[in-house]
Amino acid sequence: MKIAIGNDHAGTEYKKAVIKHLEAKGYQITNYGTDSMESVDYPEFVHPVADDVENKNVDFGIIICGSGNGANMTANKHQGVRSALCWSKEITALARLHNDANVLSIPARYTSIQQAIQMVDTFLETAFEGGRHQNRVDKIPVSK
């Protein structure tokens, strides 16, 4: 499975831990994030992840910033991207089960690295339920 990951300065340590965890499981990772703790602008690191998801170059995206909000808003500007801001395993599971989320947005300042890794595992291991949820996802407009 191919995963694109992007982060700003608040998510650098999280990204490193997530990549190490995923590579140990055999996932193929494309790293668009900064490796610095110096302040950067998150859109520069989120747009490439969302582009990869939008163009189906990867199966999923993971984005990490301080609150998760800015990264999430940026990713959701892309066609076909359904980015979900998650802060627990339960919210993460519902984002996949009910919303067919294809990008996970993690708020580094409000979760621990251990929680982030648990959310990533939940995100990648949970399948979309379809059914009545598919009808709802189909009603999310996509610009053409």
JODAHU-V417218 format. One record per residue. N is the residue number from 1. PSI is psi in degrees with one decimal (NA if undefined). Layout:
BEGIN
((N,PSI) (N,PSI))
END
This chain:
BEGIN
((1,140.8) (2,131.7) (3,132.3) (4,139.6) (5,140.0) (6,150.7) (7,158.0) (8,-169.5) (9,-31.8) (10,-20.0) (11,8.4) (12,-50.8) (13,-35.3) (14,-47.5) (15,-46.3) (16,-43.0) (17,-41.1) (18,-45.4) (19,-46.7) (20,-44.7) (21,-47.1) (22,-39.0) (23,-35.8) (24,-24.7) (25,-0.2) (26,8.5) (27,147.8) (28,122.8) (29,134.1) (30,119.1) (31,110.2) (32,-0.7) (33,164.3) (34,150.1) (35,10.1) (36,157.7) (37,0.2) (38,141.6) (39,131.1) (40,169.3) (41,114.5) (42,-33.4) (43,-30.8) (44,-24.2) (45,-14.3) (46,-41.6) (47,-44.3) (48,-35.8) (49,-49.7) (50,-36.7) (51,-45.1) (52,-40.5) (53,-47.0) (54,-40.9) (55,4.4) (56,33.6) (57,-19.7) (58,164.2) (59,-38.7) (60,162.7) (61,151.1) (62,128.2) (63,143.5) (64,124.6) (65,-178.0) (66,-57.3) (67,-15.9) (68,-18.1) (69,-51.8) (70,-44.6) (71,-43.6) (72,-46.6) (73,-41.8) (74,-49.0) (75,-39.3) (76,-3.7) (77,-12.1) (78,141.3) (79,134.9) (80,0.3) (81,129.8) (82,86.9) (83,135.6) (84,126.0) (85,116.5) (86,145.8) (87,4.7) (88,162.6) (89,-37.5) (90,-45.0) (91,-39.5) (92,-46.5) (93,-43.5) (94,-34.9) (95,-37.0) (96,-49.4) (97,-47.0) (98,-26.3) (99,-3.3) (100,41.6) (101,139.3) (102,-0.5) (103,132.7) (104,121.9) (105,121.9) (106,128.0) (107,99.9) (108,-33.2) (109,-3.5) (110,7.5) (111,161.6) (112,165.6) (113,-40.5) (114,-44.0) (115,-40.8) (116,-44.4) (117,-40.8) (118,-40.5) (119,-41.1) (120,-46.7) (121,-44.5) (122,-44.8) (123,-46.7) (124,-21.6) (125,-5.4) (126,128.1) (127,151.0) (128,134.4) (129,-28.0) (130,-144.0) (131,-132.3) (132,-27.1) (133,-33.4) (134,-40.8) (135,-39.1) (136,-43.1) (137,-37.5) (138,-20.7) (139,-1.3) (140,116.9) (141,144.6) (142,124.5) (143,145.1) (144,NA))
END
